[in-house]
């Protein structure tokens, strides 16, 4: 058994770790889940400037992703609909209506220039073996901006989940730029479906937001939904409106969907109903208003971590400096190597050192002749000298190139290389201004596409209170009780208890001293005859209400009193205010009242009753026992 338990524990931990790190949670460094990273890697490998069939991209990506083509195809469509890193051609579905994309053989895509600027750098990308060991795939892309905030993410792993809302790319870049410059910044979500958002409880990505549809109420007899709240489609929103209508919470004449490239849902109101009074009901009972809880969980340094917006921006600001420094150093090294080789080539050809090797018969002699030929020019060659590899490179120069050698062109090239190295050295000394200029360049490329609305904020930020259902719904149902038959409900004939709404919860104190709070407003339910108290279970109202219960003990017949406040409950659970078997004689909710207890007659006892004041007894908790009134057996109670 111990072996099986250890095996189970080991396999479960490995599975949990795999789901968290390699499937559901995005990495902080490049903001991508593994399938998204593999899709972009495939697009970079296939890139020839033309569009590729999505089916071909999916097939290529299967070399890296071991979970089948459907997961790749659906992830590619979602990534393409972010409208940032993948160019689309064909029907990729509709984020407004929820319509699915066409089959993968009909639609095409390619990586955008923005994706190449942010992700693509083979010289800095660490590669690892693919799942079958036949290919290499990136461990992480060296991303230069906080992609996880731009795209957002949602995923459920084992024991944890992430919900990161998308943000406007220009605002994210501005925040990263401000962080580099040591300036304050604020960042709020921006949704592709538009709408309105309240970020008062956003808590830097770890709280919640309220989102609303944008409504046009200029016509008092109809409401037009122009923009959707995040997470809704026209179909789901219309279904929520129809459900509210069937439940009697909205009164409309018709609802029509005219959505094409822009959302337009028309709600025509019923006779006698106007837009102004219907708006709050739409927010309360439909998807026109929703609360979204967020949790900024990412993989950082191979471990899950909950971060804030500020921390993510600060991390990427530092990462941008490191990446740009590495890029400049790599470019500088390549230019220095090129400058060295071009200098050797110039001396080798202009000084006709190649002629000295014509008389040599052995490889050693040839190499020695070349090295001797460079001896007078070592000052021009520099401290690197002439290595055997350099000699081999020079000996491979074709005769055609030597004969067509252009000295002026080479000198110009050498001057350009030297100037670029000086420029790189300048950037390395002032990496922050260089990083800021890089971000400004990315922002300029995004702004070029503003006509396509790629850089514009779509969601308006406003402060508004969540519409409470109880405030909107009308109290128009009569709750009645038949004390003889014992039935309670809205479809019962009897005493009127209260006028209630469908959302009111009803507290019932039965004849035997037990009480229950009903989860739903009943049409007709049996609660027993002679219930002591029935009312709306409103916690604020009940907190000011003292229940005084007078009962007699089952074995002795002695009278007891219990005073308490009903403050909390679980729906449909039965609670007892008196001991089992006790007989409840009276229940009262007044703070002050006097009652008389009539004792059972006994020989030679003249006192047959006692008078008591309820307010003289303390208020105790629900689970506390009562207080004995007297050591006399009681028959009945009379209350003034």
C-alpha positions in Angstrom: 0.0 0.0 0.0 2.8 2.4 0.8 4.4 1.8 -2.6 1.0 2.5 -4.3 0.6 5.7 -2.3 4.1 6.9 -3.1 3.5 6.1 -6.8 0.2 8.0 -6.8 1.7 11.0 -5.0 4.6 11.2 -7.4 2.5 10.8 -10.5 -0.1 13.4 -9.3 2.6 15.9 -8.4 4.1 15.5 -11.9 0.8 15.8 -13.5 -0.2 18.9 -11.5 3.2 20.5 -12.2 2.8 19.8 -15.9 -0.7 21.3 -16.1 0.4 24.4 -14.2 3.6 25.1 -16.1 3.1 23.6 -19.5 -0.6 24.1 -20.3 -2.8 26.4 -18.3 -0.8 29.3 -16.9 1.1 31.9 -19.1 4.8 32.7 -18.4 5.6 36.1 -17.2 8.6 36.5 -19.6 6.7 36.2 -22.9 3.1 36.2 -21.7 2.3 33.0 -23.7 1.0 29.6 -22.9 3.0 26.8 -24.5 0.5 26.2 -27.4 0.6 29.9 -28.2 4.4 29.9 -28.2 4.5 26.9 -30.5 2.1 28.5 -32.9 4.2 31.7 -33.2 7.4 29.7 -33.5 5.8 27.8 -36.4 4.7 31.0 -38.1 8.2 32.4 -37.7 9.7 29.2 -39.2 7.2 29.3 -42.1 7.4 33.0 -42.7 8.0 34.0 -46.3 5.8 37.2 -46.3 2.8 35.3 -47.7 -0.3 34.0 -46.0 -0.4 30.3 -45.0 -3.4 28.0 -44.7 -4.2 27.6 -41.1 -4.4 23.8 -41.7 -0.7 23.9 -42.8 0.2 26.0 -39.8 -1.6 23.5 -37.5 0.2 20.6 -39.2 3.6 22.3 -38.8 2.9 23.1 -35.2 2.1 19.4 -34.4 5.8 18.8 -34.6 6.1 20.7 -31.3 2.6 20.4 -29.6 1.7 16.9 -28.4 -2.0 17.5 -27.8 -3.6 17.2 -31.2 -4.7 19.5 -34.0 -8.0 20.7 -32.5 -6.3 22.4 -29.5 -3.8 24.1 -31.9 -6.5 25.3 -34.3 -8.7 26.7 -31.6 -5.8 28.4 -29.8 -4.6 29.9 -33.1 -8.1 31.4 -33.8 -8.2 32.9 -30.3 -4.7 34.3 -30.7 -5.5 35.7 -34.2 -8.7 37.4 -32.9 -6.5 39.4 -30.4 -5.6 41.3 -33.6 -2.0 41.9 -32.5 0.5 39.2 -33.5 -1.3 37.3 -36.3 -2.6 38.7 -39.6 -5.9 37.0 -40.7 -7.4 36.3 -44.0 -10.8 34.7 -44.1 -13.6 34.0 -41.6 -12.0 33.7 -38.1 -15.4 33.9 -36.4 -16.9 36.9 -34.7 -16.0 38.0 -31.1 -19.3 39.9 -30.9 -21.8 37.1 -31.9 -19.7 34.1 -30.8 -19.8 32.6 -34.3 -17.1 30.0 -35.0 -14.3 30.3 -37.5 -14.4 28.6 -40.8 -12.6 25.3 -41.3 -8.8 25.5 -41.1 -8.5 24.6 -44.8 -10.3 27.8 -45.8 -8.6 30.5 -43.7 -5.1 31.9 -43.8 -2.7 33.7 -41.4 0.8 34.9 -41.0 2.9 36.6 -38.3 2.7 40.4 -38.0 5.7 42.7 -38.1 4.8 43.6 -34.5 5.2 39.9 -33.4 8.6 39.8 -35.0 9.7 43.0 -33.3 8.6 41.8 -29.9 9.3 38.1 -29.9 11.6 37.1 -32.7 15.3 37.0 -32.0 16.9 33.5 -32.7 20.3 34.7 -31.3 18.9 35.3 -27.9 16.2 32.5 -27.8 17.0 29.5 -25.7 15.9 26.3 -27.5 15.1 22.9 -26.2 14.2 19.5 -27.7 10.6 19.0 -28.8 8.5 16.2 -27.2 9.8 13.6 -29.7 13.4 14.9 -29.8 13.3 15.5 -33.6 13.1 19.3 -33.5 14.0 22.3 -31.4 11.5 24.7 -29.9 11.9 27.9 -27.8 11.8 27.5 -24.1 10.6 31.2 -23.9 10.6 34.0 -26.3 12.7 37.1 -25.3 9.6 39.4 -25.2 10.3 43.1 -24.9 6.9 44.1 -23.6 4.5 42.7 -21.0 2.4 40.6 -23.4 0.5 38.9 -20.6 -1.2 42.3 -19.8 -1.8 43.2 -23.4 -3.5 39.9 -24.3 -4.9 38.8 -21.0 -5.2 35.1 -20.1 -7.5 32.7 -18.5 -6.7 29.2 -17.3 -7.6 26.5 -14.8 -4.8 24.3 -13.5 -4.6 21.9 -10.6 -5.4 23.7 -7.4 -5.0 27.2 -9.0 -6.3 29.4 -11.7 -5.5 32.6 -13.5 -7.8 35.4 -14.8 -5.9 38.3 -16.4 -7.8 41.0 -18.2 -6.6 42.4 -21.5 -5.2 46.0 -21.5 -4.7 48.6 -24.2 -1.3 48.0 -25.9 -0.5 51.7 -26.2 -1.3 52.3 -22.5 0.9 49.3 -21.5 3.8 50.7 -23.6 3.3 54.1 -22.0 3.3 52.5 -18.5 6.5 50.6 -19.3 8.1 53.8 -20.6 7.0 55.7 -17.5 8.5 52.9 -15.3 11.8 53.2 -17.1 11.8 57.0 -16.5 10.8 56.6 -12.9 7.4 58.2 -13.4 4.1 57.1 -11.8 1.6 55.2 -14.0 -1.9 53.6 -13.8 -3.2 50.8 -15.9 -6.8 49.7 -16.4 -8.3 46.9 -18.5 -9.5 47.5 -22.1 -11.8 45.0 -23.8 -12.1 44.3 -27.5 -15.9 44.3 -27.1 -15.9 47.8 -25.6 -18.5 48.5 -23.0 -18.0 50.3 -19.6 -15.8 49.2 -16.7 -15.7 50.2 -13.0 -12.1 49.6 -11.7 -12.6 50.9 -8.1 -12.0 47.3 -6.8 -9.5 46.2 -9.4 -6.6 46.1 -6.9 -3.9 46.0 -9.5 -5.2 42.8 -11.1 -6.2 40.9 -8.0 -9.6 42.2 -7.1 -12.7 42.5 -9.3 -14.2 44.8 -11.9 -17.8 45.6 -12.8 -18.5 45.6 -16.6 -21.5 47.0 -18.4 -23.0 47.1 -21.8 -23.2 50.5 -23.5 -26.9 51.3 -23.9 -28.6 53.9 -26.1 -31.7 55.2 -24.4 -32.4 58.2 -26.6 -35.7 56.7 -27.7 -38.0 56.3 -24.6 -39.7 53.3 -26.1 -36.7 51.2 -27.1 -33.2 50.5 -25.9 -30.3 49.7 -28.2 -27.2 47.8 -26.9 -24.2 49.3 -28.8 -21.3 47.6 -27.0 -21.1 44.4 -25.0 -19.6 43.7 -21.6 -16.5 41.6 -21.5 -17.2 37.9 -21.6 -20.5 38.2 -23.3 -21.7 37.6 -26.9 -24.8 38.9 -28.5 -26.3 35.4 -28.3 -25.6 35.0 -24.6 -26.8 38.5 -23.8 -30.1 38.0 -25.8 -30.6 34.7 -24.0 -30.2 36.4 -20.6 -32.8 39.0 -21.6 -35.3 36.4 -22.8 -34.8 34.5 -19.5 -35.5 37.6 -17.5 -38.7 38.2 -19.6 -39.9 34.7 -19.0 -39.4 35.1 -15.2 -41.5 38.3 -15.3 -38.5 40.6 -14.4 -38.6 42.5 -17.7 -41.5 43.7 -19.9 -40.6 44.0 -23.5 -42.4 43.7 -26.8 -39.5 42.3 -28.9 -35.8 41.9 -29.2 -33.9 42.0 -32.5 -30.2 41.4 -33.3 -28.9 43.6 -36.1 -25.2 43.0 -35.3 -22.7 42.9 -38.3 -19.3 44.5 -37.8 -20.8 46.6 -34.9 -23.0 45.4 -32.1 -26.7 46.5 -32.4 -29.3 44.8 -30.3 -32.7 46.5 -30.3 -35.1 46.0 -27.4 -38.6 47.3 -28.0 -40.4 47.9 -24.7 -44.0 46.9 -23.9 -46.9 49.4 -23.7 -46.6 51.6 -20.6 -43.0 50.7 -20.0 -40.2 53.2 -20.7 -36.4 53.0 -21.2 -35.5 55.0 -18.2 -37.2 52.6 -15.8 -36.0 49.5 -17.6 -32.2 50.2 -17.6 -31.7 49.2 -14.0 -33.6 46.0 -14.6 -31.4 45.1 -17.5 -28.3 45.7 -15.3 -29.8 43.7 -12.5 -31.3 40.6 -14.3 -29.2 40.2 -17.5 -25.7 40.0 -18.7 -25.7 43.8 -19.4 -23.9 44.1 -16.1 -21.5 41.5 -14.7 -18.9 41.3 -11.9 -15.6 39.7 -12.9 -13.1 38.5 -10.3 -9.5 38.6 -11.4 -6.3 36.9 -10.3 -2.9 37.8 -11.8 -1.2 34.4 -11.6 1.8 33.7 -13.9 4.8 31.4 -14.1 7.9 33.3 -12.9 11.3 31.6 -12.8 9.6 28.2 -13.4 7.2 28.7 -10.4 3.6 30.0 -10.1 3.4 33.5 -8.6 0.7 36.0 -7.9 1.8 39.5 -9.0 0.4 43.0 -9.4 0.2 45.2 -12.5 3.0 47.4 -11.1 5.3 44.4 -10.5 4.7 43.0 -14.0 5.5 46.4 -15.6 8.6 46.8 -13.4 9.8 43.3 -14.3 9.4 43.9 -18.0 11.1 47.4 -17.8 14.2 45.7 -16.4 13.9 42.8 -18.9 13.7 45.3 -21.8 17.0 46.8 -20.7 18.7 43.4 -20.4 17.4 42.2 -23.8 18.4 45.4 -25.6 21.8 45.3 -23.9 22.3 41.7 -25.1 21.1 42.6 -28.6 23.5 45.5 -28.8 26.4 43.4 -27.5 25.7 40.6 -30.0 25.5 43.1 -32.8 28.7 44.8 -31.6 30.6 41.5 -31.5 29.3 40.6 -35.1 30.4 44.1 -36.4 33.8 43.7 -34.8 34.3 40.3 -36.4 33.2 41.7 -39.7 35.4 44.8 -39.4 38.4 42.5 -38.6 37.8 40.3 -41.6 37.2 43.2 -43.9 40.5 44.8 -42.8 42.3 41.5 -43.4 40.8 41.1 -46.8 41.7 44.7 -47.8 45.3 44.2 -46.8 45.5 40.7 -48.3 44.2 42.0 -51.7 45.6 45.6 -51.8 49.1 44.6 -50.7 49.0 41.5 -53.0 49.9 39.1 -50.2 48.1 36.4 -52.1 50.9 36.4 -54.7 53.4 35.2 -52.1 51.6 31.8 -51.8 52.1 30.9 -55.5 55.6 29.4 -54.9 54.6 27.5 -51.8 54.1 23.7 -52.1 52.8 22.8 -48.6 49.9 24.0 -46.5 52.3 25.0 -43.7 54.3 27.0 -46.2 51.2 28.8 -47.5 50.1 29.7 -44.0 53.6 30.9 -43.1 53.8 33.1 -46.2 50.4 34.7 -45.4 51.5 35.5 -41.8 54.8 36.9 -43.0 52.9 39.1 -45.6 50.9 40.6 -42.8 53.9 41.4 -40.6 54.4 45.0 -41.8 50.6 45.7 -41.3 50.0 44.4 -37.8 49.3 47.9 -36.6 46.3 48.1 -39.0 45.2 44.5 -38.1 45.0 45.4 -34.4 45.4 43.4 -31.2 43.4 40.3 -32.5 46.2 39.5 -34.9 45.8 36.9 -37.6 44.6 33.5 -36.5 44.7 30.2 -38.5 41.0 30.6 -39.0 41.6 34.0 -40.5 44.2 32.6 -42.9 41.7 29.9 -43.9 39.1 32.5 -44.6 41.5 34.6 -46.8 42.6 31.6 -48.8 38.9 30.8 -49.7 38.4 34.2 -51.4 37.6 33.5 -55.1 39.8 34.9 -57.9 36.8 36.7 -59.4 36.3 38.7 -56.1 40.0 39.6 -56.0 39.9 40.8 -59.6 36.8 42.9 -59.1 37.9 44.3 -55.7 36.6 47.8 -55.1 38.8 49.7 -52.7 36.6 52.7 -52.3 33.5 50.6 -51.6 35.4 48.6 -49.0 36.6 51.8 -47.2 33.1 53.2 -47.1 31.9 49.9 -45.6 34.6 50.0 -43.0 33.7 53.6 -42.0 30.0 52.6 -41.7 30.9 49.6 -39.5 33.1 51.8 -37.3 30.4 54.4 -37.0 27.8 51.8 -36.0 30.1 50.4 -33.3 30.5 53.9 -31.9 26.7 54.3 -31.9 26.3 51.0 -30.1 28.8 52.0 -27.5 26.8 55.2 -27.0 23.5 53.2 -26.5 25.2 50.8 -24.1 26.2 53.7 -21.9 22.7 55.2 -22.0 20.5 52.1 -22.2 17.4 53.7 -20.6 17.0 56.4 -23.3 17.6 53.7 -25.9 14.9 51.5 -24.3 12.5 54.4 -24.3 13.2 55.2 -27.9 12.6 51.5 -28.7 9.2 51.6 -27.0 8.3 54.8 -28.9 9.2 53.1 -32.1 6.8 50.2 -31.3 4.1 52.7 -30.4 4.5 54.5 -33.7 4.0 51.2 -35.5 0.9 50.5 -33.5 -0.5 54.1 -34.2 -0.1 53.5 -37.9 -2.9 51.0 -37.5 -5.2 53.2 -35.5 -7.5 53.5 -38.5 -8.2 49.8 -37.8 -8.8 50.6 -34.2 -5.7 48.6 -33.0 -4.4 51.3 -30.8 -7.6 53.0 -29.6 -9.1 52.4 -26.2 -12.4 50.7 -26.6 -13.7 50.4 -23.1 -14.7 53.5 -21.1 -13.7 53.7 -17.4 -16.4 55.0 -15.1 -17.4 54.6 -11.5 -20.8 53.1 -10.9 -22.5 51.0 -8.1 -23.7 47.5 -8.8 -27.4 47.4 -9.3 -28.9 45.4 -6.4 -31.6 43.0 -7.5 -33.7 43.7 -4.4 -33.8 47.4 -5.3 -35.0 46.9 -8.8 -37.6 44.1 -8.4 -41.1 45.1 -7.4 -42.9 43.7 -4.4 -46.0 42.6 -6.1 -46.8 39.2 -4.7 -49.1 38.5 -1.8 -47.8 35.9 0.6 -50.7 34.3 2.5 -51.0 31.7 5.3 -53.8 29.4 6.2 -53.4 28.8 9.9 -55.9 26.0 10.0 -54.7 23.9 7.0 -51.1 24.9 7.5 -50.3 26.0 4.0 -48.1 29.0 3.0 -47.5 30.6 -0.3 -48.5 33.1 -3.1 -51.1 30.7 -4.4 -52.8 30.1 -1.0 -56.0 31.5 0.3 -55.8 32.8 3.9 -54.3 35.6 6.0 -52.1 38.1 4.2 -48.7 38.0 5.7 -46.8 40.5 3.5 -46.4 41.8 0.0 -43.1 40.4 -1.2 -40.8 40.0 -4.3 -39.6 36.8 -5.9 -36.2 37.4 -4.2 -37.4 37.8 -0.7 -36.5 35.0 1.7 -39.2 33.9 4.2 -38.5 33.0 7.9 -41.0 30.7 9.5 -41.2 30.0 13.2 -43.4 26.9 13.6 -45.7 25.8 16.3 -43.1 23.5 17.9 -40.5 26.2 18.3 -38.3 25.4 15.2 -37.5 28.0 12.5 -36.4 27.8 8.9 -35.5 30.3 6.2 -36.8 29.3 2.8 -34.5 29.6 -0.1 -37.3 30.3 -2.6 -40.6 32.1 -2.4 -43.2 29.3 -2.3 -46.4 29.1 -4.3 -47.8 26.6 -1.9 -46.0 24.6 0.8 -47.0 23.0 4.0 -45.5 24.4 7.2 -48.0 23.2 9.7 -51.0 24.9 11.4 -50.6 27.5 14.1 -47.2 28.9 13.1 -46.1 31.5 15.6 -44.3 34.0 13.3 -43.8 34.4 9.5 -42.0 37.3 7.9 -39.3 38.4 5.4 -35.8 37.2 6.5 -34.1 40.6 6.2 -31.0 40.5 8.4 -31.1 44.3 9.2 -34.7 44.1 10.3 -34.3 40.9 12.3 -31.2 42.3 14.1 -33.5 44.8 15.8 -36.2 42.2 16.6 -36.1 40.2 19.9 -37.9 36.9 19.9 -39.4 36.0 23.3 -40.3 32.4 23.6 -42.3 31.1 26.6 -42.4 27.3 26.9 -42.9 24.5 29.4 -40.5 21.6 30.0 -41.7 18.2 28.8 -40.8 16.2 32.0 -41.5 18.7 34.8 -44.0 21.1 33.2 -42.1 24.0 34.6 -42.3 27.3 32.6 -39.2 28.8 30.9 -38.4 32.0 29.0 -35.9 32.5 26.3 -35.1 35.8 24.6 -32.8 35.9 21.5 -32.1 37.6 18.2 -32.1 35.5 15.0 -29.0 36.8 13.2 -27.7 34.1 10.8 -28.9 31.0 9.1 -28.4 28.4 6.3 -31.2 28.3 3.8 -33.7 25.5 4.3 -32.0 24.3 7.4 -34.2 23.7 10.5 -33.1 25.3 13.8 -34.7 24.7 17.3 -35.2 27.5 19.8 -36.5 25.2 22.6 -35.4 21.8 23.9 -36.8 18.7 22.1 -40.3 17.8 23.4 -41.0 21.2 25.0 -44.4 22.9 24.5 -44.3 26.4 23.2 -46.9 28.5 25.0 -46.3 31.9 23.4 -43.9 33.8 21.1 -43.7 37.6 21.1 -41.4 40.1 19.3 -42.2 43.1 21.5 -39.4 44.6 23.6 -41.8 45.2 26.6 -44.8 43.2 27.6 -46.3 41.6 30.6 -47.7 38.1 30.8 -49.4 35.9 33.4 -48.7 32.3 34.0 -51.5 30.1 35.4 -50.3 27.2 37.5 -51.7 23.8 37.8 -53.9 23.6 40.9 -52.4 21.9 44.0 -54.0 21.1 47.4 -53.5 23.9 50.1 -51.8 26.2 47.5 -53.7 29.5 47.2 -51.4 31.2 44.6 -52.7 30.1 41.2 -50.9 32.5 38.9 -47.8 34.7 38.6 -47.1 37.9 36.7 -43.9 38.4 34.8 -42.3 41.2 32.7 -40.4 40.0 29.6 -37.9 42.9 29.6 -36.5 41.8 33.0 -34.9 38.7 31.4 -31.6 39.0 29.5 -31.2 38.4 25.7 -29.0 35.4 25.0 -27.6 33.6 22.0 -29.6 31.2 19.8 -27.9 28.1 21.3 -28.2 29.2 24.9 -30.8 27.6 27.2 -33.8 29.4 28.6 -34.4 30.8 32.1 -36.8 29.0 34.5 -39.7 31.2 35.6 -40.8 29.2 38.6 -40.8 25.8 40.1 -44.6 25.4 39.6 -46.2 23.4 36.9 -47.8 25.7 34.4 -51.1 25.2 32.5 -51.3 28.2 30.2 -50.0 31.8 29.6 -52.0 34.9 29.2 -50.3 37.9 27.5 -51.5 41.5 27.9 
